[in-house]
Amino acid sequence: DVTPVEHCCSEAGTLALSRPDITDSMLQRKRAALLDAKEETGEGVILTNCPSCVQGLGRNRELGVEPRHIAVAIAEKLSGKEWKKRFKEEAAKASGVRF
């Protein structure tokens, strides 16, 4: 089951540099939404397709939140916890193609 968590974490782009007051408010709103969702579901894993969210939401680990890129979650689901090791082994066997 997937529970959507509203609001932007404000980590991507340069808004945080130009308007830290706004991005701090956005981050606090996201943190509150994460806590509400965690309380409702008991789950602490949050999936995202945004690399900035993975990094930024990682700063909320003290809340019991574990951000994970959706591609990583799919790889783990389809190939198990050792997916990265297996991927590296297969990638090492690949040959380059030049155009």
C-alpha positions in Angstrom: 0.0 0.0 0.0 1.3 3.5 -0.8 0.3 6.6 1.1 1.0 9.9 -0.6 2.6 12.6 1.5 1.8 16.1 0.4 4.1 19.1 0.1 7.5 19.8 -1.3 10.6 19.3 0.8 12.1 22.4 -0.9 15.5 20.8 -1.4 15.8 21.1 -5.2 16.9 24.2 -7.1 18.2 27.5 -5.8 15.1 28.7 -3.9 16.8 27.8 -0.6 19.6 30.2 -1.5 17.5 33.1 -2.5 14.6 32.6 0.0 15.6 30.5 3.0 12.6 31.8 4.9 10.2 30.3 2.4 12.1 27.0 2.1 12.3 26.6 5.8 8.5 26.9 6.1 8.1 24.4 3.2 10.4 22.0 4.9 8.6 22.3 8.3 5.3 21.6 6.5 6.8 18.5 4.8 8.2 17.3 8.1 4.7 17.6 9.7 3.1 15.7 6.8 5.8 13.0 7.1 5.1 12.6 10.9 1.3 12.5 10.2 1.8 9.8 7.6 4.2 7.8 9.8 1.7 7.9 12.7 -1.1 6.9 10.4 0.7 4.0 8.6 3.5 3.1 11.0 5.8 3.1 8.0 9.0 5.2 7.9 10.1 4.5 4.3 9.3 7.3 1.8 9.8 6.7 -1.9 10.6 9.4 -4.3 11.9 9.9 -7.8 13.7 13.1 -6.9 17.5 12.8 -6.0 17.2 16.1 -4.1 14.4 14.7 -1.9 16.5 11.6 -1.2 19.3 13.8 0.1 17.1 16.4 1.8 14.7 14.0 3.4 17.6 12.0 4.7 18.1 14.8 7.1 14.9 13.7 8.8 16.2 10.3 9.9 15.8 11.4 13.5 12.0 11.3 12.8 12.3 7.7 11.8 12.0 8.5 8.1 14.1 6.6 5.5 14.0 8.2 2.1 14.6 5.8 -0.8 14.7 6.4 -4.6 11.9 4.5 -6.2 14.4 2.8 -8.6 16.3 1.4 -5.7 13.1 0.1 -4.1 12.1 -1.5 -7.3 15.5 -3.1 -7.7 15.4 -4.5 -4.2 11.9 -5.8 -4.7 12.7 -7.5 -8.0 16.3 -8.6 -7.3 16.7 -8.7 -3.5 19.0 -6.9 -1.2 22.1 -7.9 -3.2 20.8 -6.1 -6.3 23.6 -3.5 -6.4 26.4 -6.2 -6.2 24.7 -8.2 -8.9 24.3 -5.2 -11.0 27.9 -4.2 -10.7 29.0 -7.8 -11.6 26.8 -7.8 -14.7 27.8 -4.3 -15.7 31.5 -5.3 -15.5 30.8 -7.9 -18.2 29.4 -5.4 -20.6 31.3 -4.2 -23.6 31.3 -0.6 -24.9 29.8 0.4 -28.2 31.2 3.3 -30.1 29.3 5.3 -32.7 
